[in-house]
């Protein structure tokens, strides 16, 4: 009984310490803030369902993140048809609006959704979850060289996507810049107000 109480306290402490960071990472991964919250909350629920196992975890945040990412992968497999319809343009994915989120982060999340799942996971874990290349390799079960290749490819694609978004809006090609046209210099005569006209009449000889 004492171990269960201690484990539940550990889950509560982990919730207060890591919840926001986990939601941010899963939001970047899924592009859906509500789903990110749901995935992270489900991960904590699973920790509460196995409190003694969670008590033995060396890195609670990593454990919770792995559980949440596995849940996300399961949902992705169930939504392959929907994703295919979105990519084909037959179904439009609604734009997510998250109160309080910096516009630059929203643009980054939108760009991340255009990367492959493997590349997106690698970018999120390394740059948003602050995991080293070796830690990412261990988490994803791939060689370090694969992680480095995905990071290099992902950063290049993100740079292109974000620069295109700044130039012509998200998902639109960059517009060619054209030299500004020189406007002719037109001198406009000041309009004479009625009171000025009245003064002219009184002053006339």
Residue frames as a rotation matrix with the C-alpha (Angstrom) as fourth column:
UNK 1
0.565 0.825 0.000 0.00
0.825 -0.565 0.000 0.00
0.000 0.000 -1.000 0.00
UNK 2
0.449 -0.479 -0.754 2.83
0.167 -0.785 0.597 2.36
-0.878 -0.394 -0.272 0.82
UNK 3
-0.629 -0.709 0.318 4.51
0.410 0.045 0.911 1.66
-0.660 0.704 0.262 -2.52
UNK 4
-0.111 0.680 0.725 1.30
0.980 -0.045 0.191 2.44
0.162 0.732 -0.661 -4.41
UNK 5
0.799 0.406 -0.443 0.94
0.516 -0.842 0.157 5.74
-0.310 -0.354 -0.882 -2.59
UNK 6
0.026 -0.887 -0.461 4.56
0.079 -0.458 0.886 6.64
-0.997 -0.060 0.058 -3.29
UNK 7
-0.645 -0.240 0.725 4.13
0.683 0.245 0.688 5.72
-0.343 0.939 0.005 -6.96
UNK 8
0.333 0.852 0.405 1.01
0.931 -0.365 0.004 7.85
0.151 0.376 -0.914 -7.29
UNK 9
0.678 -0.202 -0.706 2.86
0.195 -0.878 0.438 10.77
-0.708 -0.435 -0.556 -5.76
UNK 10
-0.440 -0.895 0.079 5.62
0.251 -0.038 0.967 10.20
-0.862 0.445 0.241 -8.32
UNK 11
-0.328 0.419 0.847 3.06
0.943 0.091 0.320 10.33
0.057 0.903 -0.425 -11.16
UNK 12
0.745 0.633 -0.211 1.60
0.656 -0.752 0.061 13.52
-0.120 -0.184 -0.976 -9.71
UNK 13
0.276 -0.741 -0.613 5.06
0.052 -0.625 0.779 15.11
-0.960 -0.246 -0.134 -9.50
UNK 14
-0.646 -0.520 0.558 5.82
0.532 0.218 0.818 14.03
-0.547 0.826 0.136 -13.07
UNK 15
0.198 0.810 0.551 2.56
0.978 -0.204 -0.051 15.60
0.071 0.549 -0.833 -14.23
UNK 16
0.853 0.126 -0.507 3.46
0.272 -0.935 0.226 18.95
-0.446 -0.330 -0.832 -12.72
UNK 17
0.052 -0.958 -0.282 7.04
-0.056 -0.285 0.957 18.82
-0.997 -0.034 -0.068 -14.01
UNK 18
-0.784 -0.559 0.270 6.66
0.123 0.286 0.950 17.49
-0.608 0.778 -0.156 -17.56
UNK 19
0.066 0.912 0.405 3.09
0.651 0.268 -0.710 17.92
-0.756 0.310 -0.576 -18.78
UNK 20
0.661 0.243 -0.710 3.58
-0.214 -0.846 -0.489 21.18
-0.719 0.475 -0.507 -20.70
UNK 21
-0.302 -0.858 -0.415 6.78
-0.769 -0.038 0.638 20.03
-0.564 0.512 -0.649 -22.41
UNK 22
-0.715 0.074 0.695 5.20
0.263 0.950 0.170 16.74
-0.648 0.304 -0.699 -23.41
UNK 23
0.399 0.913 0.083 2.14
0.511 -0.146 -0.847 18.44
-0.762 0.380 -0.525 -24.87
UNK 24
0.429 -0.308 -0.849 4.39
-0.608 -0.793 -0.020 20.84
-0.667 0.525 -0.528 -26.82
UNK 25
-0.669 -0.743 0.031 6.39
-0.511 0.490 0.706 17.92
-0.540 0.457 -0.707 -28.27
UNK 26
-0.528 0.540 0.656 3.27
0.589 0.789 -0.176 15.93
-0.612 0.294 -0.734 -29.19
UNK 27
0.537 0.687 -0.490 1.64
0.126 -0.640 -0.758 19.04
-0.834 0.345 -0.430 -30.65
UNK 28
-0.019 -0.638 -0.770 4.63
-0.833 -0.416 0.365 19.50
-0.553 0.648 -0.524 -32.93
UNK 29
-0.858 -0.339 0.385 4.41
-0.151 0.885 0.441 15.84
-0.490 0.321 -0.811 -33.82
UNK 30
-0.416 0.792 0.447 0.67
0.768 0.569 -0.293 15.65
-0.486 0.222 -0.845 -34.54
UNK 31
-0.917 0.076 0.391 -0.23
0.183 -0.791 0.584 19.22
0.353 0.607 0.712 -35.50
UNK 32
0.107 0.992 0.073 -3.35
0.097 -0.083 0.992 18.96
0.989 -0.099 -0.105 -33.34
UNK 33
-0.588 -0.415 0.695 -3.24
-0.552 -0.421 -0.719 20.57
0.591 -0.806 0.018 -29.90
UNK 34
0.291 0.779 0.556 -6.32
-0.956 0.223 0.188 18.78
0.023 -0.587 0.810 -28.56
UNK 35
0.839 -0.021 -0.544 -4.98
-0.106 0.974 -0.201 15.42
0.534 0.226 0.815 -29.70
UNK 36
-0.217 -0.976 -0.009 -1.58
-0.060 0.023 -0.998 16.19
0.974 -0.216 -0.063 -28.17
UNK 37
-0.378 0.156 0.913 -3.26
-0.897 -0.303 -0.320 16.85
0.227 -0.940 0.254 -24.83
UNK 38
0.681 0.728 0.072 -5.29
-0.730 0.668 0.145 13.66
0.057 -0.151 0.987 -25.13
UNK 39
0.543 -0.555 -0.631 -2.21
0.028 0.763 -0.646 11.56
0.840 0.333 0.429 -25.94
UNK 40
-0.530 -0.783 0.326 -0.21
-0.278 -0.203 -0.939 12.94
0.802 -0.588 -0.110 -23.02
UNK 41
-0.115 0.569 0.814 -3.12
-0.993 -0.091 -0.077 12.50
0.031 -0.817 0.576 -20.63
UNK 42
0.843 0.396 -0.363 -3.50
-0.426 0.905 -0.002 8.90
0.328 0.156 0.932 -21.78
UNK 43
0.036 -0.917 -0.396 0.21
0.037 0.398 -0.917 8.33
0.999 0.018 0.049 -21.10
UNK 44
-0.653 -0.223 0.724 -0.24
-0.653 -0.319 -0.687 9.59
0.384 -0.921 0.063 -17.55
UNK 45
0.402 0.865 0.302 -3.32
-0.915 0.369 0.162 7.40
0.028 -0.341 0.940 -17.17
UNK 46
0.684 -0.219 -0.696 -1.24
-0.060 0.934 -0.352 4.37
0.727 0.282 0.625 -18.12
UNK 47
-0.485 -0.864 0.136 1.37
-0.173 -0.058 -0.983 5.39
0.857 -0.501 -0.121 -15.56
UNK 48
-0.342 0.449 0.825 -1.34
-0.938 -0.211 -0.274 5.52
0.051 -0.868 0.494 -12.90
UNK 49
0.714 0.644 -0.277 -2.59
-0.645 0.758 0.098 2.10
0.273 0.109 0.956 -14.01
UNK 50
0.626 -0.594 -0.506 0.90
0.534 0.799 -0.277 0.66
0.568 -0.097 0.817 -13.37
UNK 51
0.875 -0.211 0.435 2.21
-0.379 -0.859 0.346 2.85
0.301 -0.468 -0.831 -10.54
UNK 52
0.674 -0.662 0.328 4.85
-0.047 0.404 0.914 0.42
-0.737 -0.631 0.241 -9.26
UNK 53
0.354 -0.534 0.768 6.32
0.918 0.356 -0.176 0.01
-0.179 0.767 0.616 -12.74
UNK 54
0.664 -0.062 0.745 6.41
0.290 -0.897 -0.334 3.78
0.689 0.438 -0.578 -13.14
UNK 55
0.934 -0.304 0.186 8.20
-0.301 -0.395 0.868 4.09
-0.190 -0.867 -0.461 -9.81
UNK 56
0.400 -0.815 0.420 11.11
0.422 0.570 0.705 2.03
-0.813 -0.105 0.572 -11.19
UNK 57
0.724 -0.100 0.682 11.49
0.651 -0.229 -0.724 4.20
0.228 0.968 -0.101 -14.30
UNK 58
-0.186 -0.900 -0.394 14.83
0.927 -0.294 0.233 6.02
-0.326 -0.322 0.889 -14.43
UNK 59
-0.983 -0.115 -0.140 13.58
0.053 -0.922 0.383 8.87
-0.173 0.369 0.913 -16.66
UNK 60
-0.292 0.955 0.042 9.83
0.484 0.186 -0.855 9.52
-0.825 -0.229 -0.517 -16.17
UNK 61
0.137 0.358 -0.924 9.62
-0.528 -0.762 -0.373 12.16
-0.838 0.539 0.085 -18.91
UNK 62
-0.664 -0.440 -0.605 11.22
-0.745 0.317 0.587 9.85
-0.066 0.840 -0.538 -21.49
UNK 63
-0.895 0.371 0.247 8.91
0.321 0.921 -0.220 7.00
-0.310 -0.118 -0.944 -20.44
UNK 64
-0.009 0.946 -0.323 5.80
0.269 -0.309 -0.912 9.18
-0.963 -0.095 -0.252 -20.77
UNK 65
-0.041 -0.071 -0.997 6.97
-0.791 -0.607 0.075 10.60
-0.610 0.792 -0.031 -24.10
UNK 66
-0.921 -0.339 -0.194 7.57
-0.388 0.736 0.554 7.11
-0.045 0.585 -0.809 -25.49
UNK 67
-0.591 0.779 0.208 4.11
0.563 0.583 -0.585 5.95
-0.577 -0.229 -0.784 -24.39
UNK 68
0.190 0.692 -0.697 2.48
-0.087 -0.695 -0.714 9.03
-0.978 0.196 -0.072 -25.92
UNK 69
-0.327 -0.385 -0.863 4.38
-0.871 -0.231 0.433 8.61
-0.366 0.893 -0.260 -29.19
UNK 70
-0.989 0.010 0.146 3.42
0.050 0.961 0.271 4.94
-0.138 0.275 -0.951 -29.40
UNK 71
-0.187 0.980 -0.060 -0.21
0.514 0.045 -0.856 5.94
-0.837 -0.191 -0.513 -28.89
UNK 72
0.127 0.178 -0.976 0.16
-0.568 -0.794 -0.219 8.52
-0.813 0.582 0.000 -31.67
UNK 73
-0.789 -0.465 -0.402 1.59
-0.596 0.418 0.686 5.88
-0.151 0.780 -0.607 -34.04
UNK 74
-0.752 0.577 0.318 -1.39
0.497 0.814 -0.301 3.63
-0.433 -0.068 -0.899 -33.32
UNK 75
0.193 0.859 -0.474 -3.78
0.201 -0.507 -0.838 6.44
-0.960 0.066 -0.270 -34.18
UNK 76
-0.232 -0.346 -0.909 -1.86
-0.788 -0.482 0.384 7.23
-0.571 0.805 -0.161 -37.35
UNK 77
-0.984 -0.155 0.093 -2.25
-0.082 0.841 0.535 3.65
-0.161 0.519 -0.840 -38.54
UNK 78
-0.371 0.922 0.114 -6.00
0.715 0.362 -0.598 3.87
-0.592 -0.140 -0.793 -37.96
UNK 79
0.462 0.561 -0.687 -6.27
0.072 -0.796 -0.601 7.12
-0.884 0.228 -0.408 -39.92
UNK 80
-0.596 -0.768 0.236 -4.30
0.288 0.070 0.955 6.20
-0.750 0.637 0.180 -43.04
UNK 81
-0.171 0.614 0.771 -7.36
0.985 0.094 0.144 6.55
0.016 0.784 -0.621 -45.25
UNK 82
0.795 0.489 -0.359 -8.10
0.528 -0.849 0.014 10.02
-0.298 -0.200 -0.933 -43.92
UNK 83
0.123 -0.842 -0.525 -4.48
-0.025 -0.531 0.847 11.11
-0.992 -0.091 -0.086 -44.37
UNK 84
-0.616 -0.304 0.727 -4.56
0.653 0.319 0.687 9.84
-0.441 0.898 0.001 -47.95
UNK 85
0.332 0.827 0.453 -7.66
0.937 -0.344 -0.059 11.94
0.108 0.444 -0.889 -48.64
UNK 86
0.726 -0.126 -0.676 -5.96
0.196 -0.905 0.378 15.00
-0.660 -0.407 -0.632 -47.11
UNK 87
-0.308 -0.947 -0.093 -2.83
0.102 -0.130 0.986 14.57
-0.946 0.294 0.137 -49.21
UNK 88
-0.503 0.169 0.847 -4.89
0.850 0.277 0.449 14.14
-0.158 0.946 -0.283 -52.37
UNK 89
-0.996 0.091 0.005 -6.66
-0.090 -0.989 0.117 17.42
0.016 0.116 0.993 -51.68
UNK 90
-0.407 0.905 -0.125 -10.13
0.241 0.238 0.941 15.88
0.881 0.353 -0.315 -51.50
UNK 91
0.644 0.539 -0.543 -10.39
0.680 -0.078 0.729 16.70
0.351 -0.838 -0.417 -47.79
UNK 92
0.106 -0.591 0.800 -9.05
-0.122 -0.806 -0.579 19.91
0.987 -0.036 -0.157 -46.27
UNK 93
-0.166 -0.234 -0.958 -7.40
0.893 0.376 -0.247 19.63
0.418 -0.897 0.147 -42.88
UNK 94
0.824 0.528 0.204 -8.75
0.394 -0.794 0.463 22.36
0.407 -0.301 -0.862 -40.59
UNK 95
-0.128 -0.865 0.485 -6.26
0.034 -0.492 -0.870 24.97
0.991 -0.094 0.092 -39.45
UNK 96
0.170 0.137 -0.976 -5.53
0.916 0.343 0.208 24.60
0.363 -0.929 -0.068 -35.76
UNK 97
0.126 -0.094 0.988 -5.88
-0.180 -0.981 -0.071 27.65
0.976 -0.168 -0.141 -33.60
UNK 98
0.154 -0.173 -0.973 -4.20
0.865 0.499 0.048 27.39
0.478 -0.849 0.226 -30.23
UNK 99
0.886 0.216 0.410 -4.64
0.038 -0.916 0.400 30.34
0.462 -0.339 -0.819 -27.85
UNK 100
0.814 -0.561 0.149 -1.39
-0.386 -0.331 0.861 31.73
-0.434 -0.758 -0.486 -26.56
UNK 101
0.396 -0.702 0.592 0.85
0.677 0.658 0.329 29.92
-0.620 0.271 0.736 -29.04
UNK 102
-0.158 -0.565 -0.810 3.45
-0.214 -0.781 0.586 32.02
-0.964 0.266 0.003 -30.79
UNK 103
0.750 0.507 -0.425 2.69
-0.488 -0.009 -0.873 32.43
-0.446 0.862 0.240 -34.54
UNK 104
-0.043 -0.845 -0.532 6.20
-0.980 0.140 -0.144 31.26
0.197 0.515 -0.834 -35.38
UNK 105
-0.736 -0.180 0.653 5.58
-0.419 0.879 -0.229 27.99
-0.533 -0.442 -0.722 -33.53
UNK 106
0.318 0.913 0.254 2.26
-0.178 0.320 -0.931 27.56
-0.931 0.251 0.264 -35.37
UNK 107
0.612 -0.161 -0.774 4.08
-0.790 -0.157 -0.592 28.02
-0.026 0.974 -0.223 -38.69
UNK 108
-0.512 -0.859 0.019 6.72
-0.858 0.511 -0.044 25.49
0.028 -0.039 -0.999 -37.61
UNK 109
-0.411 0.440 0.798 4.06
-0.216 0.804 -0.554 22.94
-0.886 -0.400 -0.235 -36.66
UNK 110
0.677 0.695 -0.243 2.33
-0.364 0.030 -0.931 23.40
-0.639 0.719 0.273 -40.02
UNK 111
0.256 -0.674 -0.693 5.64
-0.936 0.006 -0.351 22.86
0.241 0.738 -0.630 -41.83
UNK 112
-0.638 -0.511 0.576 6.42
-0.681 0.723 -0.113 19.77
-0.359 -0.464 -0.810 -39.73
UNK 113
0.150 0.798 0.584 3.20
-0.261 0.601 -0.755 18.16
-0.954 -0.039 0.298 -40.90
UNK 114
0.789 0.108 -0.605 4.54
-0.608 -0.005 -0.794 18.17
-0.089 0.994 0.062 -44.46
UNK 115
-0.348 -0.933 -0.095 7.51
-0.930 0.356 -0.094 15.99
0.121 0.056 -0.991 -43.49
UNK 116
-0.038 0.267 -0.963 7.42
-0.157 0.950 0.269 12.21
0.987 0.161 0.006 -43.39
UNK 117
0.889 0.453 0.075 6.48
-0.155 0.143 0.978 10.68
0.432 -0.880 0.197 -40.04
UNK 118
0.559 -0.738 -0.378 10.00
0.821 0.555 0.133 9.34
0.111 -0.385 0.916 -39.45
UNK 119
-0.382 -0.718 0.581 11.66
0.618 -0.666 -0.417 12.68
0.687 0.200 0.699 -40.22
UNK 120
0.197 0.555 0.808 9.10
-0.288 -0.755 0.589 14.59
0.937 -0.349 0.011 -38.16
UNK 121
0.940 0.134 -0.314 9.63
0.224 0.452 0.863 12.35
0.258 -0.882 0.395 -35.12
UNK 122
0.152 -0.975 -0.160 13.39
0.966 0.181 -0.185 12.79
0.209 -0.126 0.970 -35.38
UNK 123
-0.382 -0.250 0.890 13.17
0.267 -0.952 -0.153 16.59
0.885 0.179 0.430 -35.65
UNK 124
0.529 0.692 0.492 10.73
-0.305 -0.386 0.871 16.86
0.792 -0.611 0.007 -32.74
UNK 125
0.863 -0.199 -0.464 12.73
0.485 0.579 0.655 14.64
0.138 -0.790 0.597 -30.40
UNK 126
-0.074 -0.997 -0.004 16.07
0.974 -0.071 -0.214 16.31
0.213 -0.019 0.977 -31.14
UNK 127
-0.671 -0.275 0.689 15.09
0.331 -0.942 -0.054 19.97
0.664 0.192 0.723 -31.41
UNK 128
0.022 0.769 0.639 11.94
-0.479 -0.553 0.682 20.25
0.878 -0.321 0.356 -29.28
UNK 129
0.931 0.292 -0.218 12.48
0.020 0.556 0.831 17.51
0.364 -0.778 0.512 -26.71
UNK 130
0.472 -0.823 0.316 16.20
-0.867 -0.498 0.001 18.39
0.156 -0.275 -0.949 -26.39
UNK 131
0.802 -0.209 0.560 17.34
-0.011 0.932 0.363 14.81
-0.598 -0.297 0.745 -26.89
UNK 132
-0.159 -0.937 -0.311 20.83
-0.623 -0.149 0.768 14.05
-0.766 0.316 -0.560 -28.16
UNK 133
-0.021 0.079 -0.997 21.38
-0.956 0.290 0.043 12.23
0.293 0.954 0.069 -31.44
UNK 134
-0.846 -0.353 -0.399 22.23
-0.236 0.920 -0.312 9.03
0.477 -0.170 -0.862 -29.56
UNK 135
-0.754 0.629 0.186 19.12
-0.121 0.146 -0.982 9.35
-0.645 -0.763 -0.034 -27.37
UNK 136
0.081 0.781 -0.619 16.93
-0.890 -0.222 -0.397 9.83
-0.448 0.583 0.677 -30.44
UNK 137
-0.342 -0.294 -0.892 18.51
-0.745 0.664 0.067 6.78
0.573 0.688 -0.447 -32.05
UNK 138
-0.999 -0.031 -0.043 17.76
0.004 0.753 -0.658 4.69
0.053 -0.657 -0.752 -28.96
UNK 139
-0.476 0.879 -0.028 14.19
-0.352 -0.220 -0.910 6.00
-0.806 -0.424 0.414 -28.71
UNK 140
0.312 0.618 -0.722 13.38
-0.894 -0.067 -0.443 5.29
-0.322 0.783 0.531 -32.35
UNK 141
0.433 -0.189 0.881 15.43
0.001 0.978 0.209 2.09
-0.901 -0.090 0.424 -32.64
UNK 142
0.957 -0.169 0.236 17.49
0.240 0.002 -0.971 3.27
0.164 0.986 0.043 -35.61
UNK 143
0.118 -0.988 -0.101 21.25
0.990 0.125 -0.067 3.79
0.079 -0.093 0.993 -36.18
UNK 144
0.081 -0.198 -0.977 22.84
0.446 -0.869 0.213 7.12
-0.892 -0.453 0.017 -35.27
UNK 145
-0.885 -0.465 0.028 23.69
0.207 -0.339 0.918 7.68
-0.418 0.818 0.396 -38.93
UNK 146
-0.391 0.831 0.395 20.01
0.826 0.127 0.550 7.41
0.407 0.541 -0.736 -39.84
UNK 147
0.424 0.514 -0.745 19.14
0.818 -0.570 0.072 10.03
-0.388 -0.640 -0.663 -37.23
UNK 148
-0.327 -0.637 -0.698 21.80
0.209 -0.769 0.604 12.40
-0.922 0.052 0.385 -38.57
UNK 149
-0.916 0.005 0.401 20.57
0.401 -0.013 0.916 11.91
0.010 1.000 0.010 -42.14
UNK 150
0.019 0.998 0.056 16.95
0.950 -0.035 0.310 12.57
0.311 0.047 -0.949 -41.13
UNK 151
0.304 0.045 -0.952 17.96
0.620 -0.767 0.162 15.70
-0.723 -0.640 -0.261 -39.21
UNK 152
-0.702 -0.643 -0.307 19.94
0.151 -0.555 0.818 17.05
-0.696 0.528 0.487 -42.14
UNK 153
-0.777 0.467 0.422 17.16
0.529 0.122 0.840 16.31
0.341 0.876 -0.342 -44.62
UNK 154
0.160 0.918 -0.364 14.45
0.982 -0.111 0.152 17.58
0.099 -0.382 -0.919 -42.28
UNK 155
-0.019 -0.229 -0.973 16.20
0.462 -0.865 0.195 20.86
-0.887 -0.446 0.122 -41.53
UNK 156
-0.935 -0.353 -0.029 16.69
0.123 -0.399 0.909 21.53
-0.333 0.846 0.417 -45.24
UNK 157
-0.496 0.824 0.274 13.03
0.701 0.194 0.686 20.82
0.512 0.532 -0.674 -45.99
UNK 158
0.277 0.600 -0.750 11.84
0.922 -0.386 0.032 22.97
-0.270 -0.701 -0.660 -43.10
UNK 159
-0.469 -0.528 -0.708 14.03
0.291 -0.849 0.440 25.86
-0.834 0.001 0.552 -44.23
UNK 160
-0.966 0.135 0.219 12.43
0.197 -0.159 0.967 25.69
0.165 0.978 0.128 -47.68
UNK 161
-0.181 0.978 -0.106 8.89
0.858 0.209 0.469 25.32
0.481 -0.006 -0.877 -46.36
UNK 162
0.196 0.246 -0.949 9.21
0.822 -0.569 0.022 28.16
-0.535 -0.785 -0.314 -43.85
UNK 163
-0.711 -0.487 -0.507 10.84
0.139 -0.805 0.577 30.54
-0.689 0.340 0.640 -46.34
UNK 164
-0.814 0.495 0.304 8.12
0.373 0.044 0.927 29.79
0.445 0.868 -0.220 -48.90
UNK 165
0.062 0.881 -0.469 5.49
0.982 0.029 0.184 30.43
0.176 -0.472 -0.864 -46.25
UNK 166
-0.129 -0.182 -0.975 6.98
0.538 -0.839 0.086 33.81
-0.833 -0.513 0.206 -45.42
UNK 167
-0.924 -0.341 -0.172 7.13
0.048 -0.551 0.833 34.82
-0.379 0.762 0.526 -49.08
UNK 168
-0.735 0.640 -0.225 3.73
-0.458 -0.223 0.861 33.77
0.501 0.735 0.457 -50.32
UNK 169
0.234 0.826 0.512 1.78
-0.972 0.183 0.149 32.14
0.029 -0.533 0.846 -47.55
UNK 170
-0.273 -0.346 0.898 1.95
-0.551 0.821 0.149 28.59
-0.789 -0.454 -0.415 -46.31
UNK 171
-0.029 0.217 0.976 2.18
0.423 0.887 -0.185 26.00
-0.906 0.408 -0.117 -49.05
UNK 172
0.936 0.347 0.067 2.49
0.213 -0.403 -0.890 28.58
-0.281 0.847 -0.451 -51.87
UNK 173
0.252 -0.893 0.373 5.52
0.946 0.147 -0.289 29.17
0.203 0.425 0.882 -54.09
UNK 174
-0.131 -0.403 -0.906 7.67
0.573 -0.776 0.263 32.13
-0.809 -0.485 0.333 -53.38
UNK 175
0.862 0.465 0.201 6.75
0.447 -0.513 -0.733 35.14
-0.237 0.722 -0.650 -55.50
UNK 176
-0.103 -0.893 0.439 9.42
0.962 -0.201 -0.184 36.77
0.252 0.404 0.879 -57.61
UNK 177
0.086 0.077 -0.993 10.27
0.583 -0.813 -0.013 40.19
-0.808 -0.578 -0.115 -56.34
UNK 178
0.263 0.052 0.963 9.68
0.900 -0.372 -0.226 43.04
0.347 0.927 -0.145 -58.76
UNK 179
-0.788 -0.611 -0.074 11.30
0.599 -0.735 -0.317 46.46
0.140 -0.295 0.945 -58.57
UNK 180
-0.086 0.796 -0.599 8.99
0.698 -0.381 -0.606 49.04
-0.711 -0.470 -0.523 -57.06
UNK 181
0.091 0.202 0.975 7.40
0.908 -0.420 0.002 51.42
0.410 0.885 -0.221 -59.53
UNK 182
-0.835 -0.413 -0.364 8.32
0.518 -0.813 -0.267 55.05
-0.186 -0.411 0.892 -59.19
UNK 183
0.225 0.973 -0.060 5.23
0.928 -0.232 -0.290 57.11
-0.296 0.009 -0.955 -58.63
UNK 184
-0.164 -0.261 0.951 5.10
0.648 -0.756 -0.095 60.45
0.744 0.601 0.293 -60.50
UNK 185
-0.714 -0.147 -0.684 5.51
0.642 -0.526 -0.557 63.46
-0.278 -0.837 0.471 -58.33
UNK 186
-0.104 0.781 0.616 2.18
0.664 -0.406 0.627 65.29
0.740 0.475 -0.476 -58.37
UNK 187
-0.972 -0.199 -0.127 1.88
0.230 -0.682 -0.694 68.61
0.051 -0.703 0.709 -56.65
UNK 188
-0.104 0.993 -0.051 -1.55
0.908 0.116 0.402 69.10
0.405 -0.005 -0.914 -55.20
UNK 189
-0.598 -0.034 0.801 -2.77
-0.056 -0.995 -0.084 72.69
0.799 -0.095 0.593 -54.77
UNK 190
-0.912 0.278 -0.300 -4.24
0.356 0.178 -0.917 73.28
-0.201 -0.944 -0.261 -51.32
UNK 191
-0.186 0.934 0.306 -8.01
0.816 -0.027 0.577 73.56
0.547 0.357 -0.757 -51.32
UNK 192
-0.842 -0.019 0.539 -9.45
-0.161 -0.945 -0.285 76.96
0.515 -0.326 0.793 -50.40
UNK 193
-0.641 0.614 -0.461 -11.83
0.762 0.432 -0.483 76.70
-0.097 -0.660 -0.745 -47.50
UNK 194
0.228 0.841 0.491 -15.11
0.827 -0.433 0.358 78.70
0.513 0.324 -0.795 -47.49
UNK 195
0.721 0.057 -0.690 -13.92
0.540 -0.670 0.509 81.00
-0.434 -0.740 -0.514 -44.75
UNK 196
-0.391 -0.912 -0.128 -10.86
0.525 -0.335 0.782 81.86
-0.756 0.238 0.610 -46.86
UNK 197
-0.458 0.298 0.837 -13.09
0.817 -0.230 0.529 82.77
0.350 0.926 -0.139 -49.80
UNK 198
0.647 0.752 -0.125 -15.15
0.730 -0.565 0.384 85.08
0.218 -0.340 -0.915 -47.55
UNK 199
0.316 -0.632 -0.707 -11.97
0.463 -0.548 0.697 86.80
-0.828 -0.548 0.120 -46.39
UNK 200
-0.657 -0.572 0.492 -10.91
0.685 -0.180 0.706 87.31
-0.316 0.801 0.509 -50.03
UNK 201
0.059 0.774 0.631 -14.26
0.849 -0.371 0.376 89.03
0.525 0.513 -0.679 -50.79
UNK 202
0.825 0.263 -0.501 -13.91
0.527 -0.677 0.514 91.39
-0.204 -0.688 -0.697 -47.85
UNK 203
0.066 -0.906 -0.419 -10.35
0.368 -0.368 0.854 92.24
-0.927 -0.210 0.309 -48.76
UNK 204
-0.151 -0.122 0.981 -11.10
0.987 0.033 0.156 92.83
-0.051 0.992 0.115 -52.44
UNK 205
-0.880 -0.233 -0.414 -10.76
0.241 -0.970 0.032 96.55
-0.409 -0.072 0.910 -53.56
